[in-house]
Amino acid sequence: MLPQLRFKPAERFLLFFIVLAACALAGSLIVGFVVHNGPTTKALRLATVIQDCIIFILPSLMTAVLISSFPANFLKIESAPSIRLLILAVTAMLVSIPLMNWIVMMNDSLVLPESLSGLESWMRLHENEARASVKMLLGDGSVSSLIIDLLIVGILAGLSEEILFRGTLQQLFLSSRLNIHLSIWITAIIFSAIHMQFFGFVPRLLLGAYFGYLLWWSRSLWLPVIIHAFN
């Protein structure tokens, strides 16, 4: 059951989006200042940390505090998942790798109709820019760079994205009495779309749904956080 909540469902969503917009504006201004001299590995890493903390984690915490009498319970961060569920979740992730790789390949090879060639070119350009940014973010491949990558791209990204999408948005849908499966899949669609990487939309959608079901099954946000970071 969801903890005691303040406000009506529509008001909770409105409050969430107001807080999210304010944090996104503040975070974007700070990120713009950080990278104003051009993108470098150091600047991109700092910008990623700022984005994760201010645009993802902060609005989630603020929303939970404002709408819930028990914020930690609302976000599902007050208890750890069982070892059994963790082992099962990791095993399922490993077993699904061949299928997910095939889905990634099929999505990446998507070709739009000739009438939409302009849109496809724009999507490919955006995709290539995103990949270039990720490549720069990952650094030179040294041991120190690998450790930083694991902390930022793995652990922090897993925590920040899960607390925003599964811990907050999915919980808001559930609190509005929306069906659990609709709540999970709508959240997964938004989660995938927000990345603006069109040729990875389907596999990211499926991962988002998987993370959503992990939260539902375990009643602990830490399970999807761990599996997200592991992925």
GROMACS elastic network, one bead per residue, 0.5 to 0.9 nm:
[ bonds ]
;  ai    aj funct       b0    kb
    2     5     6  0.78742   500
    2    73     6  0.76472   500
    2    74     6  0.62807   500
    2   171     6  0.80907   500
    2   174     6  0.82529   500
    2   175     6  0.69017   500
    3    68     6  0.67780   500
    3    69     6  0.70178   500
    3    70     6  0.62390   500
    3    71     6  0.82045   500
    3    73     6  0.64689   500
    3    74     6  0.59231   500
    4    67     6  0.86372   500
    4    68     6  0.60413   500
    4    69     6  0.58446   500
    4    70     6  0.72360   500
    4    74     6  0.86732   500
    5     8     6  0.84290   500
    5    12     6  0.88999   500
    5    67     6  0.55377   500
    5    69     6  0.63819   500
    5    70     6  0.83800   500
    5    74     6  0.86526   500
    5   175     6  0.83265   500
    6     9     6  0.88746   500
    6    12     6  0.77968   500
    6    66     6  0.77839   500
    6    68     6  0.59491   500
    6    69     6  0.76634   500
    7    10     6  0.81616   500
    7    11     6  0.58624   500
    7    12     6  0.60638   500
    7    67     6  0.68344   500
    8    11     6  0.51766   500
    8    12     6  0.61930   500
    8    13     6  0.88227   500
    8   176     6  0.82735   500
    9    12     6  0.50865   500
    9    13     6  0.63930   500
    9    14     6  0.86735   500
    9   172     6  0.75213   500
    9   173     6  0.83525   500
    9   175     6  0.67898   500
    9   176     6  0.51315   500
    9   177     6  0.87233   500
   10    13     6  0.52077   500
   10    14     6  0.61814   500
   10    15     6  0.86277   500
   10   176     6  0.79169   500
   11    15     6  0.60396   500
   11    16     6  0.84816   500
   12    15     6  0.51242   500
   12    16     6  0.61242   500
   12    17     6  0.86934   500
   12    63     6  0.82198   500
   12    66     6  0.89736   500
   12    67     6  0.67201   500
   12   172     6  0.74136   500
   13    16     6  0.50268   500
   13    17     6  0.62119   500
   13    18     6  0.85915   500
   13   169     6  0.85150   500
   13   172     6  0.69630   500
   13   173     6  0.86602   500
   14    17     6  0.52530   500
   14    18     6  0.61637   500
   14    19     6  0.86328   500
   15    18     6  0.51351   500
   15    19     6  0.61703   500
   15    20     6  0.84406   500
   15    63     6  0.72135   500
   15    66     6  0.85500   500
   15    67     6  0.85364   500
   16    19     6  0.52375   500
   16    20     6  0.59548   500
   16    21     6  0.84974   500
   16    59     6  0.73109   500
   16    60     6  0.79073   500
   16    62     6  0.84690   500
   16    63     6  0.56581   500
   16    64     6  0.88897   500
   16   168     6  0.87002   500
   16   169     6  0.85826   500
   16   172     6  0.89871   500
   17    21     6  0.58613   500
   17    22     6  0.84250   500
   17    59     6  0.87848   500
   18    21     6  0.51689   500
   18    22     6  0.61842   500
   18    23     6  0.86144   500
   19    22     6  0.51906   500
   19    23     6  0.61581   500
   19    24     6  0.84585   500
   19    58     6  0.89357   500
   19    59     6  0.56910   500
   19    60     6  0.86128   500
   19    62     6  0.74705   500
   19    63     6  0.71202   500
   20    23     6  0.51805   500
   20    24     6  0.59096   500
   20    25     6  0.85064   500
   20    55     6  0.68178   500
   20    56     6  0.79554   500
   20    58     6  0.84566   500
   20    59     6  0.52599   500
   20    60     6  0.79717   500
   20    63     6  0.86632   500
   21    25     6  0.60687   500
   21    26     6  0.85859   500
   21    55     6  0.84470   500
   21    59     6  0.87380   500
   22    25     6  0.52162   500
   22    26     6  0.62805   500
   22    27     6  0.85349   500
   22    55     6  0.87527   500
   22    59     6  0.85569   500
   23    26     6  0.50894   500
   23    27     6  0.58628   500
   23    28     6  0.83364   500
   23    54     6  0.60008   500
   23    55     6  0.53147   500
   23    56     6  0.83368   500
   23    58     6  0.73792   500
   23    59     6  0.64246   500
   24    27     6  0.50222   500
   24    28     6  0.58509   500
   24    29     6  0.84827   500
   24    51     6  0.80807   500
   24    54     6  0.72179   500
   24    56     6  0.83110   500
   24    59     6  0.87453   500
   25    28     6  0.51603   500
   25    29     6  0.62427   500
   25    30     6  0.87238   500
   25    55     6  0.83363   500
   26    29     6  0.52743   500
   26    30     6  0.63780   500
   26    31     6  0.86714   500
   26    54     6  0.77681   500
   26    55     6  0.81580   500
   27    30     6  0.51563   500
   27    31     6  0.60222   500
   27    32     6  0.84416   500
   27    47     6  0.88824   500
   27    50     6  0.66738   500
   27    51     6  0.59734   500
   27    53     6  0.86734   500
   27    54     6  0.56435   500
   27    55     6  0.58972   500
   28    31     6  0.50039   500
   28    32     6  0.59148   500
   28    33     6  0.85428   500
   28    50     6  0.89216   500
   28    51     6  0.75558   500
   28    55     6  0.82660   500
   29    32     6  0.50851   500
   29    33     6  0.63361   500
   29    34     6  0.87748   500
   30    33     6  0.51295   500
   30    34     6  0.63117   500
   30    35     6  0.88889   500
   30    47     6  0.80461   500
   30    50     6  0.77343   500
   30    51     6  0.88590   500
   31    35     6  0.63172   500
   31    36     6  0.83224   500
   31    43     6  0.87882   500
   31    44     6  0.87932   500
   31    46     6  0.81660   500
   31    47     6  0.51375   500
   31    48     6  0.82165   500
   31    50     6  0.68880   500
   31    51     6  0.72447   500
   32    35     6  0.53998   500
   32    36     6  0.56482   500
   32    47     6  0.82938   500
   33    36     6  0.51394   500
   33    37     6  0.83199   500
   34    37     6  0.77466   500
   34    38     6  0.87909   500
   34    39     6  0.88914   500
   34    43     6  0.61560   500
   34    44     6  0.82907   500
   34    46     6  0.75274   500
   34    47     6  0.65319   500
   35    38     6  0.52739   500
   35    39     6  0.55384   500
   35    40     6  0.77240   500
   35    43     6  0.57059   500
   35    44     6  0.71504   500
   35    46     6  0.89822   500
   35    47     6  0.73888   500
   36    39     6  0.78258   500
   37    40     6  0.87366   500
   38    43     6  0.81871   500
   39    42     6  0.82625   500
   39    43     6  0.60703   500
   39    44     6  0.61404   500
   39   133     6  0.83387   500
   39   136     6  0.84850   500
   40    43     6  0.51074   500
   40    44     6  0.59458   500
   40    45     6  0.84475   500
   40   136     6  0.70901   500
   40   137     6  0.79001   500
   41    44     6  0.52069   500
   41    45     6  0.61243   500
   41    46     6  0.86362   500
   41   133     6  0.87847   500
   41   135     6  0.89875   500
   41   136     6  0.54453   500
   41   137     6  0.50683   500
   41   138     6  0.74240   500
   41   139     6  0.60159   500
   42    45     6  0.52451   500
   42    46     6  0.62647   500
   42    47     6  0.85704   500
   42   137     6  0.77643   500
   42   139     6  0.85513   500
   43    46     6  0.51683   500
   43    47     6  0.59972   500
   43    48     6  0.85099   500
   43   137     6  0.87266   500
   44    48     6  0.60026   500
   44    49     6  0.86279   500
   44   133     6  0.79570   500
   44   134     6  0.89702   500
   44   136     6  0.78413   500
   44   137     6  0.59082   500
   45    48     6  0.50741   500
   45    49     6  0.63343   500
   45    50     6  0.86867   500
   45   137     6  0.60739   500
   45   138     6  0.85877   500
   45   148     6  0.86990   500
   45   149     6  0.86038   500
   45   152     6  0.74225   500
   45   153     6  0.89933   500
   46    49     6  0.51892   500
   46    50     6  0.62380   500
   46    51     6  0.85736   500
   47    50     6  0.50634   500
   47    51     6  0.60099   500
   47    52     6  0.85478   500
   48    51     6  0.50192   500
   48    52     6  0.60624   500
   48    53     6  0.85325   500
   48   137     6  0.88926   500
   48   152     6  0.75275   500
   48   153     6  0.85308   500
   48   157     6  0.86834   500
   49    52     6  0.51829   500
   49    53     6  0.61108   500
   49    54     6  0.84297   500
   49   152     6  0.68231   500
   49   156     6  0.76426   500
   49   157     6  0.85952   500
   50    53     6  0.52504   500
   50    54     6  0.57771   500
   50    55     6  0.76356   500
   51    54     6  0.54551   500
   51    55     6  0.51339   500
   51    56     6  0.68246   500
   51    57     6  0.88475   500
   52    55     6  0.57821   500
   52    56     6  0.50646   500
   52    57     6  0.62864   500
   52    58     6  0.85513   500
   52   156     6  0.71439   500
   52   157     6  0.66977   500
   52   159     6  0.86249   500
   52   160     6  0.55017   500
   52   161     6  0.76149   500
   53    56     6  0.58091   500
   53    58     6  0.60118   500
   53    59     6  0.89962   500
   53   156     6  0.85709   500
   53   160     6  0.69360   500
   54    57     6  0.60957   500
   54    58     6  0.51013   500
   54    59     6  0.72388   500
   55    58     6  0.63913   500
   55    59     6  0.65711   500
   55    60     6  0.88060   500
   55   160     6  0.87904   500
   56    59     6  0.61744   500
   56    60     6  0.65861   500
   56   160     6  0.54394   500
   56   161     6  0.64577   500
   56   162     6  0.89124   500
   56   163     6  0.74755   500
   56   164     6  0.55782   500
   56   165     6  0.87369   500
   57    60     6  0.52741   500
   57    61     6  0.63152   500
   57    62     6  0.87049   500
   57   159     6  0.80626   500
   57   160     6  0.52530   500
   57   161     6  0.78505   500
   57   163     6  0.64825   500
   57   164     6  0.64053   500
   58    61     6  0.52548   500
   58    62     6  0.61103   500
   58    63     6  0.85232   500
   58   164     6  0.89534   500
   59    63     6  0.58821   500
   59    64     6  0.84471   500
   59   164     6  0.77971   500
   60    63     6  0.52338   500
   60    64     6  0.61923   500
   60    65     6  0.86623   500
   60    75     6  0.82486   500
   60   160     6  0.89805   500
   60   163     6  0.65343   500
   60   164     6  0.54921   500
   60   165     6  0.88363   500
   60   167     6  0.77351   500
   60   168     6  0.59152   500
   60   169     6  0.86007   500
   61    64     6  0.51986   500
   61    65     6  0.62103   500
   61    66     6  0.86279   500
   61    71     6  0.76046   500
   61    72     6  0.87618   500
   61    75     6  0.82887   500
   61   163     6  0.84709   500
   61   164     6  0.88115   500
   61   168     6  0.85841   500
   62    65     6  0.51961   500
   62    66     6  0.61181   500
   62    67     6  0.86631   500
   63    66     6  0.51203   500
   63    67     6  0.60774   500
   63    68     6  0.81094   500
   63    71     6  0.84872   500
   63   168     6  0.78565   500
   64    67     6  0.54903   500
   64    68     6  0.55238   500
   64    69     6  0.84160   500
   64    70     6  0.78974   500
   64    72     6  0.76334   500
   64    74     6  0.65887   500
   64    75     6  0.69272   500
   64   168     6  0.74482   500
   65    68     6  0.56778   500
   65    69     6  0.72249   500
   65    70     6  0.75500   500
   65    71     6  0.52310   500
   65    72     6  0.85813   500
   66    69     6  0.81813   500
   66    71     6  0.82991   500
   67    70     6  0.88936   500
   67    71     6  0.79477   500
   68    71     6  0.53331   500
   68    72     6  0.88621   500
   68    73     6  0.86154   500
   68    74     6  0.67538   500
   69    73     6  0.88817   500
   69    74     6  0.86112   500
   70    73     6  0.54147   500
   70    74     6  0.62954   500
   70    75     6  0.88740   500
   71    74     6  0.50181   500
   71    75     6  0.62283   500
   71    76     6  0.84143   500
   71    77     6  0.88475   500
   72    75     6  0.52019   500
   72    76     6  0.59111   500
   72    77     6  0.53902   500
   72    78     6  0.54633   500
   73    77     6  0.64235   500
   73    78     6  0.59514   500
   73    79     6  0.85773   500
   74    77     6  0.79721   500
   74   167     6  0.74911   500
   74   168     6  0.78359   500
   74   171     6  0.72200   500
   75    78     6  0.80565   500
   75   163     6  0.70311   500
   75   166     6  0.82541   500
   75   168     6  0.61432   500
   75   171     6  0.74123   500
   75   220     6  0.84777   500
   75   221     6  0.70955   500
   76    79     6  0.70853   500
   76   163     6  0.89776   500
   76   167     6  0.64993   500
   76   215     6  0.81647   500
   76   219     6  0.63185   500
   76   220     6  0.50446   500
   76   221     6  0.51952   500
   76   222     6  0.80055   500
   77    80     6  0.75181   500
   77   163     6  0.87670   500
   77   167     6  0.81606   500
   77   219     6  0.87908   500
   77   220     6  0.59836   500
   77   221     6  0.54784   500
   77   222     6  0.65079   500
   78   220     6  0.74648   500
   78   221     6  0.85911   500
   79   219     6  0.80717   500
   79   220     6  0.59313   500
   79   221     6  0.82868   500
   79   222     6  0.79313   500
   80    83     6  0.89724   500
   80   218     6  0.86983   500
   80   219     6  0.87933   500
   80   220     6  0.60021   500
   80   221     6  0.80450   500
   80   222     6  0.62040   500
   80   223     6  0.75507   500
   81    84     6  0.83309   500
   81    85     6  0.67219   500
   81    86     6  0.67768   500
   81   218     6  0.59717   500
   81   219     6  0.76401   500
   81   220     6  0.57135   500
   81   221     6  0.81867   500
   81   222     6  0.66627   500
   81   223     6  0.58538   500
   82    85     6  0.53736   500
   82    86     6  0.63329   500
   82    87     6  0.87770   500
   82   218     6  0.77137   500
   82   223     6  0.87375   500
   83    87     6  0.61394   500
   83    88     6  0.85680   500
   84    87     6  0.52561   500
   84    88     6  0.62282   500
   84    89     6  0.86090   500
   85    88     6  0.50344   500
   85    89     6  0.59839   500
   85    90     6  0.85614   500
   85   214     6  0.87364   500
   85   217     6  0.86825   500
   85   218     6  0.72349   500
   85   223     6  0.81262   500
   86    89     6  0.51164   500
   86    90     6  0.61861   500
   86    91     6  0.85052   500
   86   223     6  0.65984   500
   86   226     6  0.84553   500
   86   227     6  0.82188   500
   87    90     6  0.52503   500
   87    91     6  0.60393   500
   87    92     6  0.85538   500
   88    91     6  0.50660   500
   88    92     6  0.60842   500
   88    93     6  0.85879   500
   89    92     6  0.51747   500
   89    93     6  0.62450   500
   89    94     6  0.87504   500
   89   214     6  0.76957   500
   89   223     6  0.81719   500
   89   224     6  0.88094   500
   89   227     6  0.71923   500
   90    93     6  0.50519   500
   90    94     6  0.62440   500
   90    95     6  0.86449   500
   90   227     6  0.66803   500
   90   230     6  0.81205   500
   91    94     6  0.51289   500
   91    95     6  0.60881   500
   91    96     6  0.85252   500
   92    95     6  0.51455   500
   92    96     6  0.60881   500
   92    97     6  0.88139   500
   93    96     6  0.52687   500
   93    97     6  0.65466   500
   93   227     6  0.79941   500
   93   231     6  0.77764   500
   94    97     6  0.54409   500
   94    98     6  0.85808   500
   95    98     6  0.73370   500
   95    99     6  0.83846   500
   96    99     6  0.53978   500
   96   100     6  0.59883   500
   96   101     6  0.85367   500
   97   100     6  0.50464   500
   97   101     6  0.59714   500
   97   102     6  0.85651   500
   98   101     6  0.51447   500
   98   102     6  0.63110   500
   98   103     6  0.87607   500
   99   102     6  0.51098   500
   99   103     6  0.62792   500
   99   104     6  0.86397   500
  100   104     6  0.60448   500
  100   105     6  0.85325   500
  100   203     6  0.66132   500
  100   206     6  0.89539   500
  101   104     6  0.50008   500
  101   105     6  0.61607   500
  101   106     6  0.86172   500
  101   203     6  0.86241   500
  102   105     6  0.50748   500
  102   106     6  0.61633   500
  102   107     6  0.85932   500
  103   106     6  0.50566   500
  103   107     6  0.60306   500
  103   108     6  0.84112   500
  103   200     6  0.89360   500
  103   202     6  0.74569   500
  103   203     6  0.62614   500
  104   107     6  0.52224   500
  104   108     6  0.60137   500
  104   109     6  0.85970   500
  104   199     6  0.80063   500
  104   200     6  0.63676   500
  104   201     6  0.88070   500
  104   202     6  0.76121   500
  104   203     6  0.59237   500
  104   204     6  0.89326   500
  105   108     6  0.51392   500
  105   109     6  0.61988   500
  105   110     6  0.88493   500
  105   200     6  0.89202   500
  106   109     6  0.52241   500
  106   110     6  0.65353   500
  106   199     6  0.88876   500
  107   110     6  0.53164   500
  107   198     6  0.84575   500
  107   199     6  0.53879   500
  107   200     6  0.61324   500
  107   201     6  0.74227   500
  107   202     6  0.66359   500
  107   203     6  0.77889   500
  108   111     6  0.87504   500
  108   198     6  0.84085   500
  108   200     6  0.64146   500
  109   199     6  0.76725   500
  110   199     6  0.70823   500
  111   114     6  0.87864   500
  111   117     6  0.86410   500
  111   120     6  0.75154   500
  112   115     6  0.80078   500
  112   116     6  0.60161   500
  112   117     6  0.65642   500
  112   119     6  0.83461   500
  112   120     6  0.63602   500
  113   116     6  0.54385   500
  113   117     6  0.66453   500
  113   120     6  0.88533   500
  114   117     6  0.50915   500
  114   118     6  0.85294   500
  115   118     6  0.77733   500
  115   119     6  0.88380   500
  116   119     6  0.52668   500
  116   120     6  0.62872   500
  116   121     6  0.87318   500
  117   121     6  0.61217   500
  117   122     6  0.86261   500
  118   121     6  0.51600   500
  118   122     6  0.63352   500
  118   123     6  0.86864   500
  119   122     6  0.51058   500
  119   123     6  0.61686   500
  119   124     6  0.86322   500
  120   124     6  0.60724   500
  120   125     6  0.85053   500
  121   124     6  0.50943   500
  121   125     6  0.61162   500
  121   126     6  0.86116   500
  122   125     6  0.50989   500
  122   126     6  0.62072   500
  122   127     6  0.85608   500
  123   126     6  0.51461   500
  123   127     6  0.60860   500
  123   128     6  0.86447   500
  123   196     6  0.87809   500
  123   197     6  0.77802   500
  123   198     6  0.65069   500
  123   199     6  0.79765   500
  124   128     6  0.60954   500
  124   129     6  0.85445   500
  124   197     6  0.88936   500
  124   198     6  0.81962   500
  124   199     6  0.79706   500
  125   128     6  0.51842   500
  125   129     6  0.62057   500
  125   130     6  0.86419   500
  126   129     6  0.51181   500
  126   130     6  0.62092   500
  126   131     6  0.87003   500
  126   196     6  0.79160   500
  126   197     6  0.72588   500
  126   198     6  0.85401   500
  127   130     6  0.51186   500
  127   131     6  0.62578   500
  127   132     6  0.86523   500
  127   196     6  0.80054   500
  127   197     6  0.55841   500
  127   198     6  0.70798   500
  127   199     6  0.72327   500
  127   200     6  0.89084   500
  128   131     6  0.50676   500
  128   132     6  0.61222   500
  128   133     6  0.86136   500
  129   132     6  0.50712   500
  129   133     6  0.62267   500
  129   134     6  0.86889   500
  130   133     6  0.51091   500
  130   134     6  0.62562   500
  130   135     6  0.86330   500
  130   196     6  0.87251   500
  130   197     6  0.74252   500
  131   134     6  0.50554   500
  131   135     6  0.60954   500
  131   136     6  0.86067   500
  132   135     6  0.50518   500
  132   136     6  0.62297   500
  132   137     6  0.85281   500
  133   136     6  0.51458   500
  133   137     6  0.60349   500
  133   138     6  0.86845   500
  134   138     6  0.62065   500
  134   139     6  0.89672   500
  135   138     6  0.52927   500
  135   139     6  0.69772   500
  136   139     6  0.55221   500
  136   140     6  0.83326   500
  137   149     6  0.78762   500
  137   153     6  0.87673   500
  138   141     6  0.71724   500
  138   145     6  0.70988   500
  138   146     6  0.75329   500
  138   148     6  0.84914   500
  138   149     6  0.59874   500
  138   153     6  0.83892   500
  139   142     6  0.78658   500
  139   145     6  0.60005   500
  139   146     6  0.80519   500
  139   149     6  0.81140   500
  140   145     6  0.65945   500
  140   146     6  0.85536   500
  141   144     6  0.81787   500
  141   145     6  0.58640   500
  141   146     6  0.61149   500
  142   145     6  0.50505   500
  142   146     6  0.60875   500
  142   147     6  0.87000   500
  143   146     6  0.50245   500
  143   147     6  0.63014   500
  143   148     6  0.87389   500
  144   147     6  0.51829   500
  144   148     6  0.63435   500
  144   149     6  0.86221   500
  145   148     6  0.51372   500
  145   149     6  0.60818   500
  145   150     6  0.86431   500
  146   150     6  0.61669   500
  146   151     6  0.86575   500
  147   150     6  0.51629   500
  147   151     6  0.63321   500
  147   152     6  0.87286   500
  148   151     6  0.51262   500
  148   152     6  0.60925   500
  148   153     6  0.81305   500
  149   152     6  0.51963   500
  149   153     6  0.52832   500
  149   154     6  0.68758   500
  149   155     6  0.89609   500
  150   153     6  0.56223   500
  150   155     6  0.63651   500
  150   156     6  0.84587   500
  150   229     6  0.84110   500
  151   154     6  0.56238   500
  151   155     6  0.50459   500
  151   156     6  0.60099   500
  151   157     6  0.83692   500
  152   155     6  0.60293   500
  152   157     6  0.62318   500
  152   158     6  0.89259   500
  153   156     6  0.63832   500
  153   157     6  0.53736   500
  153   158     6  0.77614   500
  153   229     6  0.79518   500
  154   157     6  0.55816   500
  154   158     6  0.59205   500
  154   159     6  0.86091   500
  154   228     6  0.76350   500
  154   230     6  0.70589   500
  154   231     6  0.79700   500
  155   158     6  0.51627   500
  155   159     6  0.61903   500
  155   160     6  0.86054   500
  155   225     6  0.79157   500
  155   226     6  0.77968   500
  155   228     6  0.81947   500
  155   229     6  0.51032   500
  155   230     6  0.82528   500
  156   159     6  0.51447   500
  156   160     6  0.59557   500
  156   161     6  0.83817   500
  156   229     6  0.79552   500
  157   160     6  0.52088   500
  157   161     6  0.58449   500
  157   162     6  0.81456   500
  157   225     6  0.87823   500
  157   228     6  0.81958   500
  157   229     6  0.71718   500
  158   161     6  0.56255   500
  158   162     6  0.59961   500
  158   163     6  0.84614   500
  158   224     6  0.79920   500
  158   225     6  0.50797   500
  158   226     6  0.70547   500
  158   227     6  0.79928   500
  158   228     6  0.50294   500
  158   230     6  0.84557   500
  158   231     6  0.89476   500
  159   162     6  0.54027   500
  159   163     6  0.60378   500
  159   164     6  0.86002   500
  159   221     6  0.89653   500
  159   222     6  0.81958   500
  159   224     6  0.87037   500
  159   225     6  0.52927   500
  159   226     6  0.80459   500
  159   228     6  0.80865   500
  159   229     6  0.77435   500
  160   163     6  0.53951   500
  160   164     6  0.63052   500
  160   165     6  0.86527   500
  160   225     6  0.84980   500
  161   164     6  0.52793   500
  161   165     6  0.59696   500
  161   166     6  0.78794   500
  161   167     6  0.89147   500
  161   191     6  0.83350   500
  161   225     6  0.82940   500
  161   228     6  0.88336   500
  162   165     6  0.52486   500
  162   166     6  0.51187   500
  162   167     6  0.61101   500
  162   168     6  0.83880   500
  162   211     6  0.80689   500
  162   212     6  0.89305   500
  162   221     6  0.73529   500
  162   222     6  0.87261   500
  162   224     6  0.68752   500
  162   225     6  0.58881   500
  162   228     6  0.78868   500
  163   166     6  0.58638   500
  163   168     6  0.61432   500
  163   169     6  0.85892   500
  163   221     6  0.73454   500
  163   225     6  0.80577   500
  164   167     6  0.57192   500
  164   168     6  0.51256   500
  164   169     6  0.63113   500
  164   170     6  0.86063   500
  165   168     6  0.56812   500
  165   170     6  0.60791   500
  165   171     6  0.85470   500
  165   187     6  0.64742   500
  165   188     6  0.79949   500
  165   190     6  0.83366   500
  165   191     6  0.66150   500
  165   208     6  0.87878   500
  165   212     6  0.87231   500
  166   169     6  0.59182   500
  166   171     6  0.67394   500
  166   184     6  0.80387   500
  166   187     6  0.72922   500
  166   188     6  0.86361   500
  166   208     6  0.85583   500
  166   211     6  0.75174   500
  166   212     6  0.59831   500
  166   215     6  0.73223   500
  166   221     6  0.74681   500
  166   224     6  0.83496   500
  167   170     6  0.63612   500
  167   171     6  0.60212   500
  167   172     6  0.86717   500
  167   215     6  0.83228   500
  167   221     6  0.63890   500
  168   171     6  0.51633   500
  168   172     6  0.60595   500
  168   173     6  0.87589   500
  169   172     6  0.50346   500
  169   173     6  0.63807   500
  169   174     6  0.87154   500
  169   183     6  0.86756   500
  169   187     6  0.67111   500
  170   173     6  0.51631   500
  170   174     6  0.63102   500
  170   175     6  0.86497   500
  170   180     6  0.88645   500
  170   183     6  0.57413   500
  170   184     6  0.62731   500
  170   186     6  0.82155   500
  170   187     6  0.57689   500
  170   188     6  0.88168   500
  170   212     6  0.76543   500
  171   175     6  0.60347   500
  171   176     6  0.86706   500
  171   183     6  0.80264   500
  172   176     6  0.64037   500
  172   183     6  0.86182   500
  173   176     6  0.52554   500
  173   177     6  0.69498   500
  173   178     6  0.57698   500
  173   179     6  0.83430   500
  173   180     6  0.83490   500
  173   182     6  0.85293   500
  173   183     6  0.54426   500
  173   184     6  0.85394   500
  173   186     6  0.87720   500
  173   187     6  0.83522   500
  174   177     6  0.52587   500
  174   178     6  0.52857   500
  174   179     6  0.69700   500
  174   180     6  0.64328   500
  174   183     6  0.61827   500
  174   184     6  0.88880   500
  175   178     6  0.73078   500
  177   180     6  0.84093   500
  178   181     6  0.84374   500
  178   182     6  0.67292   500
  178   183     6  0.61703   500
  179   182     6  0.52837   500
  179   183     6  0.60728   500
  179   184     6  0.86880   500
  180   183     6  0.50141   500
  180   184     6  0.62157   500
  180   185     6  0.87097   500
  180   216     6  0.83259   500
  181   184     6  0.51308   500
  181   185     6  0.61566   500
  181   186     6  0.84451   500
  181   209     6  0.89642   500
  181   213     6  0.84419   500
  182   185     6  0.52055   500
  182   186     6  0.58074   500
  182   187     6  0.82265   500
  183   186     6  0.54445   500
  183   187     6  0.60857   500
  183   188     6  0.85272   500
  183   212     6  0.85917   500
  184   187     6  0.52784   500
  184   188     6  0.61159   500
  184   189     6  0.87572   500
  184   208     6  0.80538   500
  184   209     6  0.58065   500
  184   210     6  0.86245   500
  184   211     6  0.86538   500
  184   212     6  0.53104   500
  184   213     6  0.69575   500
  184   216     6  0.88262   500
  185   189     6  0.61126   500
  185   190     6  0.86178   500
  185   205     6  0.80891   500
  185   206     6  0.87423   500
  185   208     6  0.78712   500
  185   209     6  0.56903   500
  185   212     6  0.79622   500
  186   189     6  0.51118   500
  186   190     6  0.63328   500
  186   191     6  0.85099   500
  186   209     6  0.87211   500
  187   190     6  0.51799   500
  187   191     6  0.59766   500
  187   192     6  0.86285   500
  187   208     6  0.75616   500
  187   209     6  0.77213   500
  187   212     6  0.79916   500
  188   192     6  0.61313   500
  188   193     6  0.84801   500
  188   204     6  0.79941   500
  188   205     6  0.53001   500
  188   206     6  0.73465   500
  188   207     6  0.77791   500
  188   209     6  0.51689   500
  188   210     6  0.86176   500
  188   211     6  0.85475   500
  188   212     6  0.74964   500
  189   192     6  0.52744   500
  189   193     6  0.60301   500
  189   194     6  0.85238   500
  189   201     6  0.85435   500
  189   202     6  0.89907   500
  189   204     6  0.86545   500
  189   205     6  0.57101   500
  189   206     6  0.88397   500
  189   208     6  0.76968   500
  189   209     6  0.83378   500
  190   193     6  0.50569   500
  190   194     6  0.59384   500
  190   195     6  0.88304   500
  190   205     6  0.84403   500
  191   194     6  0.55026   500
  191   195     6  0.70609   500
  191   204     6  0.78942   500
  191   205     6  0.71473   500
  191   208     6  0.65998   500
  192   195     6  0.57021   500
  192   196     6  0.75456   500
  192   197     6  0.80022   500
  192   198     6  0.86902   500
  192   200     6  0.82358   500
  192   201     6  0.56523   500
  192   202     6  0.77568   500
  192   203     6  0.85579   500
  192   204     6  0.53873   500
  192   205     6  0.51680   500
  192   206     6  0.87890   500
  192   207     6  0.88196   500
  192   208     6  0.71730   500
  193   196     6  0.55701   500
  193   197     6  0.74559   500
  193   198     6  0.77036   500
  193   201     6  0.68044   500
  193   204     6  0.88286   500
  193   205     6  0.82448   500
  194   197     6  0.82714   500
  195   198     6  0.82626   500
  195   201     6  0.83668   500
  196   200     6  0.89442   500
  196   201     6  0.81795   500
  197   200     6  0.56942   500
  197   201     6  0.63409   500
  198   201     6  0.50828   500
  198   202     6  0.84090   500
  199   202     6  0.77965   500
  200   203     6  0.59011   500
  200   204     6  0.61935   500
  200   205     6  0.85349   500
  201   204     6  0.53246   500
  201   205     6  0.59519   500
  201   206     6  0.87229   500
  202   206     6  0.62697   500
  202   207     6  0.86404   500
  203   206     6  0.51182   500
  203   207     6  0.61832   500
  203   208     6  0.85544   500
  204   208     6  0.60281   500
  204   209     6  0.86072   500
  205   208     6  0.50676   500
  205   209     6  0.63011   500
  205   210     6  0.86526   500
  206   209     6  0.51284   500
  206   210     6  0.61766   500
  206   211     6  0.86778   500
  207   211     6  0.61818   500
  207   212     6  0.85481   500
  207   228     6  0.84290   500
  208   211     6  0.51333   500
  208   212     6  0.61957   500
  208   213     6  0.87578   500
  209   213     6  0.62575   500
  209   214     6  0.85810   500
  210   213     6  0.52123   500
  210   214     6  0.61794   500
  210   215     6  0.87594   500
  210   224     6  0.82567   500
  211   215     6  0.63864   500
  211   216     6  0.87579   500
  211   223     6  0.81559   500
  211   225     6  0.81023   500
  211   227     6  0.76777   500
  211   228     6  0.73994   500
  212   215     6  0.52501   500
  212   216     6  0.63831   500
  212   217     6  0.87643   500
  212   224     6  0.74125   500
  213   217     6  0.60070   500
  213   218     6  0.84051   500
  213   224     6  0.86698   500
  214   217     6  0.51890   500
  214   218     6  0.59377   500
  214   219     6  0.79882   500
  214   220     6  0.81979   500
  214   221     6  0.81862   500
  214   223     6  0.65907   500
  214   224     6  0.58753   500
  215   218     6  0.53032   500
  215   219     6  0.53168   500
  215   220     6  0.56360   500
  215   221     6  0.55459   500
  215   222     6  0.81161   500
  215   223     6  0.67442   500
  215   224     6  0.62238   500
  216   219     6  0.54476   500
  216   220     6  0.78689   500
  216   221     6  0.88711   500
  217   220     6  0.82581   500
  218   221     6  0.78719   500
  218   222     6  0.89277   500
  218   223     6  0.71140   500
  219   222     6  0.89970   500
  219   223     6  0.86991   500
  220   223     6  0.60351   500
  220   224     6  0.79997   500
  221   224     6  0.57940   500
  221   225     6  0.63045   500
  221   226     6  0.87841   500
  222   226     6  0.59983   500
  222   227     6  0.85621   500
  223   226     6  0.52313   500
  223   227     6  0.62435   500
  223   228     6  0.84523   500
  224   227     6  0.50274   500
  224   228     6  0.57195   500
  224   229     6  0.83547   500
  225   228     6  0.51160   500
  225   229     6  0.61645   500
  225   230     6  0.85186   500
  226   229     6  0.51875   500
  226   230     6  0.60500   500
  226   231     6  0.85827   500
  227   231     6  0.59966   500
  228   231     6  0.51226   500
